[in-house]
Structures are given as C-alpha cells and as structure tokens.
Amino acid sequence: MTSLLAKYAAKLAATGLIAPGDVLMAALDDELISALLLARPSGVYQAVMAELARQALADGSASITPGDCETRTFLHDLPVVDGLSAEGVVQALRQRKGCVILHKGEALVASFGTVSPEQAYVTMSSMCFACFVAYFAEHLRRARLGTLTPERRAAFSRVTALLPLDRGEIDGMPDLLPGPFESEDAAREAMIQAGRHTVEYGLVDSYFGNISYRLGDTILISQTGSSLDELGPCIDPCRLDGSSCAGITASSEYSAHKAVYEAEMAGAGARAILHGHPRFSVILSLDCERLDCPNLGECHRACDTPRAVVDDSCGLSVPIVPGEVGTGPFGLCNTLPPALNATTGGKRGAIVYGHGLFTLGAADFRDAFASLMDVEHFCRAEYFRRVAELGG
Ligand SMILES: [Zn+2]
C-alpha cells in the first residue's frame, strides 16, 4: 500500500500538478482500501484554483462549475471550503469526490477513493484540468460579454505568467515507431508508446483519452478506464464484423472509432486514431461568438452551427462538433465520424465540444501525434489572439 501511495504522489509531481512533497496521502488498508489525499497544487494550477475559489466564496455560490465534459460526467461541480477544517472538508466530501479549500489565500485540494488510492489521484488530476479549462474559458467569455473588471485583468496576467511552455516547443516531436504495422505485437508496441507520450506531453490526463489501430479487420483499442501512459495489457482486439470483441472492457468510445475506420476503408484509409483532451483545444471549443444562440446551455449536444478551428497559414482546418460520450441519440459516435472522415490533408482531426480532440494517422501514430500537438499549439496561440482582440 505504501508503495502505491508513493507511486501516485510521484505521478502528481511528474505531471507538474504539485511540487514534489506537497501532498499527503493516507489509506485504510482494510477489506476495502479507502484513501484520502490532501495536496497543494503548484504553479498555474495553484493560481487558477485560488482565483476560482476566491470568486466562488465572494459570489456566495461556494462552488466552481466547469463546462467541460470530463467534469460534467465525472465530477459535477466542485465545492469550495473556506479555511482548512476537518468538518468543512468532511461535509464537502460527503457530496462530491473532491473539493477545493481556500486556506490563507492558498488553494488546497482534498479528494478520496473508496476502493483505491488511484481514485483520489484521478480526482485531483481531473480537478486541476477542470479548473484550468474553467478559468481560461470564463475569461474569454467575459471578454466577449465586456464584463472584465480591472481585478480580473490583473489576475489574468498573473495566471498567464505562470503558464509553462508547450512541451512540444521545448522537445519537438517524440520519436515514434514508423508503420504500417503488420503484426498485433508491433501495433500494440506502437500504441503503448504513443499513449505514454500523449500523457507525458500534457495532451491528456492519464486516466482519460483513448487510442486505436486497425490491423486488417481487427481494431486494437485501449480499454475503458485504462491509464493511457500504462497501457501494457489494457488493449482489446475487436473484430470489425462483431464476431469477437472484448466489448465490455473496450473503450466507451469504441463505436465512434469503429464507424471512423469503416468509412476510412472506403475512403482515405487511415489506420490510427489518437484521442486526447488538450487544454486549449477544449477551451477554444467552448468559445462561441453567438452569445444569443437559442441552443445555449445545450451546446455539448445540440449545437447546429458549423464551427471549426482554422489556420490558413498552414492549411489547418479542424471541425468542432457536439457529441456526448457513449452511444445515445446525441452520442459522439454519430457526430464525430462524419466530421473526421470529411477532413483531408496531412493534419486530420476533429474537436468534440468541451471534450477533446481526435486525430487520424495514415499508417502509424506519427501524423496523429503531430496533429494533436500542432492543433493544441495553434489553439493556444489563437486563444490569446482572441483575448487580445477583445481587449481582455
Ligand atoms: Zn475523451
């Protein structure tokens, strides 16, 4: 148990969410293993969480309500506790998987797991993602509405000064295995490698995202709930004709992957799909000029405005589509495949509103990964261009 706690503490530091040592983890190793985590987020995460917590306590809501899909489905809103006290934290954790504590001007995070310490880690990491997206999306929305105050502008410069550089800008592309892969072993090795780099480059939190590769009439796909940076045995082979599929454990987005490959086999023939939740791609997907749209509040499933992220200088055109996780009537299995299959050129991808980015690779994950990195890089620059243009 101690080594598990140490593993997740180290993972929080490795992903830059905390400074090494700024986390306390405790576990009760009984029949069920329940774990508790208390951490001090660092850098830009500290800044956005403290700012959102201050605002939530000032407006009396005492909760942060992010608009991204990961949070909607996984965490709901995030309660904010005023001051570090056992009673306050216990009360908040009775309602939710985690909470933000504003203590002496600093943000702390408490979360718990009922069956493993991993749950507490995943909640903490999702909360950092949610707050990051919520803060930057809200700033741009207010810039559009003309409701930015001098205080908010000052906080924004403090926060953005803490933004780390894109990993891609520092290190460039990782060296990924060249395809096409002709054996299951080779394809698995490439998937494990691409998954690990997607997490290491900050393009997804490890518990989310998914990856697949088509080998003849079989789709190899990451399992639901697997950690993208530790795929190992967590890859399922699914036959396109449905004759054999570890369907129970395959990613919840398997049906979308399958529909994409079926259309590709009659078209451009892409063999790889990579899906991450890059922050600025998600934030830009939440930004819309139609402030009086009748579908407002239903954007994640009912948006009917054709939208895209477009960079004319390098021929980048990435559609933004609505779509819920899963196979319901508003499921992204209906909206994503036609959008993705209609893309052309060397950088093929589509953003699902408030959720994440899916990219295609012709024969391996090199172009899929490059697209993921390049779209996020462009979205980050485009975000700050829009804020500046709106006087934010
Ligand atoms: Zn996703």
Residues whose N, C-alpha, C, O or C-beta is under 5 A from the ligand:
A	BS01	ZN	G209 G356
